[in-house]
Amino acid sequence: MDSESIGVAGKYGGWAGQILWVDLSRQKVVPKPLDEELALNYLGGTGFAARWLFDLVGPEVDPFSPDNVFILATGVLTGTIFPQASRHIVAAKSPLTDVYGEAHAAGHFGAELKFAGFDAVVVTGRSDKPVYIYIEDGKAEIKDASHLWGRTTYEAEEIIKEEIGDRQVKAALIGQAGENLVRFAGVFNDHGRAAARAGIGAVMGSKRLKAIAARGYRPIKVARPDEFYETMIEYGKRMLAHPFTPDRVKYGTNSLVELMQAIGRLPAYNHREGVFDEWEKISGERVTREYLLKPKADFACYQRCGRFVRVPSGKYAMVGKGPEYEGLDALGANVGNSDLEALIYANHLCNLYGMDVISAGGVIAWAMECWENGLLTKEDTGGLELEWGDPELIVQLIEMIALRKGFGDLLAEGVYRAAKKIGRGTEKYAMHVKKMEIAAQDGRAQKSMGLAHATSNRGADHLYAFPVLDEVGFEKDIVERFGEQYLPEMTDRLNPKYKGIMVAELEDFGAVVEAVGVCKYGTIIPPVFFYPDLAEALTLVTGKKYTEADLRLIGARIVNLQRLFNVREGLTRKDDTLPGRFTKEPMPRGPAKGQVVELDQMLDEYYQYRNWDVKTGIPRKSLLSELGLEKEAEELERRGIRIPP
Amino acid sequence: MAQMMLLITPELCTGCRLCEGACSFHHYRVIQPSRSRITVVKFEDRGLDVPVTCLQCDDAPCVAACPTSALWKDEESGLVVYEAERCIGCKSCITACPFGGVGWDAETNSILKCDWCGGDPQCARICPTGAIKWVRADQADDTKRRMVALRMQEVAQNLMAPKRAGV
């Protein structure tokens, strides 16, 4: 079937109009038309993932069973020339969190998948032998990947290009970490672009799916071409004119090391502290000055935050994608490491083996703090001494985790499972929310971020809501986006008041951003494009009139549907929490000294603003019917879950 | 009027491919990089991004190779003009071009060759890095010198800057 000119693609611009359904147990690929209601009401990306995971994956499904569903989805704007419209998402029930799992990446793969005629790929079942899926112009085939198994993400991508005989082929792949079911393995594309969180790469590994490769010669159509093109040129100019853009080009996200040190929000020593005395050795300024070869852009990207770096010589010599802020903290400050070359190399290994730097650094930090406190011994570690900041050890552990060798086998389970297995009080040092390792922020130094970590449907995550406007400045943008009535408290990063509102609003907006396939850089920070701009772009691209109110509804619908998935798995308010370190241990020093996260106060405000039950954190029936989610509420009730009126 | 040219500086290209999107959009009103007349050649393992398109040669091998005069040099503007009506689709131009500046459009059975968008090349208009610039041919050297000079200044400043304490 070819729906290039019929169905959704015939009626609207933007969408490719086809979904590729793959059953690896039966080795079948079936292209099906994209459902119109789904397209219009969920837009793509995270919206499609929320819909399909809710519909197809219930509480009885183990993340590593053939019944789990692996989703790779683009957004309606992916591959258009909207600034930074390069994004795709991957999703499944997470083997790390056991609940709704999702990760996002930029690069050129998402756009290529649309040029190849598909908005998304949905994979069920499990193959007997390693395979990859090759997609070209509306058609797909399952190909043998035995020779790719055991290869790094970089190597396998090159081999696929070589054997297809087309250097323009793009691929999303797993490395050894995904093959070995490391619970925080990611899905990588375009040499070091990472959809890394929540272990979706391990789900690919469990299905013995090494890669999805695509090459496309088809167009992405636009409903109102003249207005669309000139509007996009103007959007590009706005992007380039923002004062943040030159800094982004020069340092990527790495200038955050300096900025976060300045506000005491640079996690160090397993989140014990918020400042790192040796921060200058791992600063963005140093990465750029000594190692950066060039900034790298993803499809239609004006900001070029990708770092192509080189360590010219020595035991850590490498050429490839360099660390970004999260990597600099996770494999630097948070494990007490200031050896930048080792850090860059460890980060590079994570890209090659295909695993999340945040979680990898998180488990190593946990192990080091347990070692410091005598809770882990040489008997546990196989003779390793886990001293803070030992660069050789960090590099060695990354490899041991990816290959599940020795002590690495335990760490590959993530902090929650590792601590549970060891016991002896090591749970206290497991820095996770909903079993996912906490990213490089500290809610004690920025209250909104503490709340965001706690409420995110995919576990401890900064990007789900991405509340960053209260970090420093941006008062004007806070007024524009949320209203003057919340000043001055909302702009004060240490004040918990109104942060529930900010986080709820940004979760909804973030869901729209991830559904249309654009980047949170340019929409959330720097705050260039907001609802009205996305509504305008969507109207011009699709030909269907979208308003700000429509998009707000869609954003809330997606977040609530993801929430319902988690409620069905048994999650409630008690799971929207933080480790005691953040709520009970005052920040020991630095600009945020003495602070804790006032989590309960913020949660109350957040649930009230969302119209969720304050006691249980479950969305109310009245809200769910506004969002068109009555059937979902009924399904939960049939399973014996009480949905508050 | 002075002749113009597309000045391409690969070391400034970061590989966003907005030029491919804009080129296909200008000519076909869709986003379709496979039909763009400019392509960013990428070597991801080496981090290279090189925009490649027709250079509008003075003594153009494609013009010499074309058996039906579908390609000819417009001496005034400097553009190598393509007349699709005369083209027999022999692809000799693709073979003859030393740069890979000519492509084949399977949808229309004609060649893909830069036409400067009729005088306002959209690749140069949209390029966010300055890797593609639309400049007077007799001033291109000066444009290039200035870009290089700015980079040299930056390098010099980096070399002279005092290193941060402890680093």
HADDOCK unambig.tbl for C-alpha pairs under 7 A between the chains (distance, minus, plus):
assign (segid A and resid 80 and name CA) (segid B and resid 31 and name CA) 6.40 0.50 0.50
assign (segid A and resid 81 and name CA) (segid B and resid 18 and name CA) 6.61 0.50 0.50
assign (segid A and resid 81 and name CA) (segid B and resid 21 and name CA) 6.42 0.50 0.50
assign (segid A and resid 190 and name CA) (segid B and resid 44 and name CA) 6.98 0.50 0.50
assign (segid A and resid 191 and name CA) (segid B and resid 44 and name CA) 6.35 0.50 0.50
assign (segid A and resid 217 and name CA) (segid B and resid 32 and name CA) 6.91 0.50 0.50
assign (segid A and resid 217 and name CA) (segid B and resid 34 and name CA) 5.18 0.50 0.50
assign (segid A and resid 218 and name CA) (segid B and resid 32 and name CA) 6.18 0.50 0.50
assign (segid A and resid 219 and name CA) (segid B and resid 30 and name CA) 5.78 0.50 0.50
assign (segid A and resid 219 and name CA) (segid B and resid 31 and name CA) 5.44 0.50 0.50
assign (segid A and resid 219 and name CA) (segid B and resid 32 and name CA) 4.44 0.50 0.50
assign (segid A and resid 220 and name CA) (segid B and resid 30 and name CA) 5.76 0.50 0.50
assign (segid A and resid 220 and name CA) (segid B and resid 31 and name CA) 5.10 0.50 0.50
assign (segid A and resid 220 and name CA) (segid B and resid 32 and name CA) 6.41 0.50 0.50
assign (segid A and resid 221 and name CA) (segid B and resid 30 and name CA) 5.02 0.50 0.50
assign (segid A and resid 221 and name CA) (segid B and resid 31 and name CA) 6.66 0.50 0.50
assign (segid A and resid 222 and name CA) (segid B and resid 30 and name CA) 6.41 0.50 0.50
assign (segid A and resid 225 and name CA) (segid B and resid 29 and name CA) 6.26 0.50 0.50
assign (segid A and resid 233 and name CA) (segid B and resid 126 and name CA) 6.74 0.50 0.50
assign (segid A and resid 280 and name CA) (segid B and resid 167 and name CA) 6.95 0.50 0.50
assign (segid A and resid 281 and name CA) (segid B and resid 167 and name CA) 5.76 0.50 0.50
assign (segid A and resid 295 and name CA) (segid B and resid 14 and name CA) 6.23 0.50 0.50
assign (segid A and resid 296 and name CA) (segid B and resid 14 and name CA) 4.85 0.50 0.50
assign (segid A and resid 296 and name CA) (segid B and resid 15 and name CA) 6.55 0.50 0.50
assign (segid A and resid 297 and name CA) (segid B and resid 14 and name CA) 5.23 0.50 0.50
assign (segid A and resid 297 and name CA) (segid B and resid 15 and name CA) 5.48 0.50 0.50
assign (segid A and resid 297 and name CA) (segid B and resid 16 and name CA) 4.87 0.50 0.50
assign (segid A and resid 298 and name CA) (segid B and resid 15 and name CA) 6.93 0.50 0.50
assign (segid A and resid 298 and name CA) (segid B and resid 16 and name CA) 5.21 0.50 0.50
assign (segid A and resid 299 and name CA) (segid B and resid 16 and name CA) 4.66 0.50 0.50
assign (segid A and resid 299 and name CA) (segid B and resid 17 and name CA) 6.00 0.50 0.50
assign (segid A and resid 300 and name CA) (segid B and resid 16 and name CA) 4.97 0.50 0.50
assign (segid A and resid 300 and name CA) (segid B and resid 17 and name CA) 6.08 0.50 0.50
assign (segid A and resid 300 and name CA) (segid B and resid 18 and name CA) 4.98 0.50 0.50
assign (segid A and resid 301 and name CA) (segid B and resid 16 and name CA) 5.49 0.50 0.50
assign (segid A and resid 302 and name CA) (segid B and resid 128 and name CA) 6.23 0.50 0.50
assign (segid A and resid 308 and name CA) (segid B and resid 47 and name CA) 6.43 0.50 0.50
assign (segid A and resid 320 and name CA) (segid B and resid 45 and name CA) 6.77 0.50 0.50
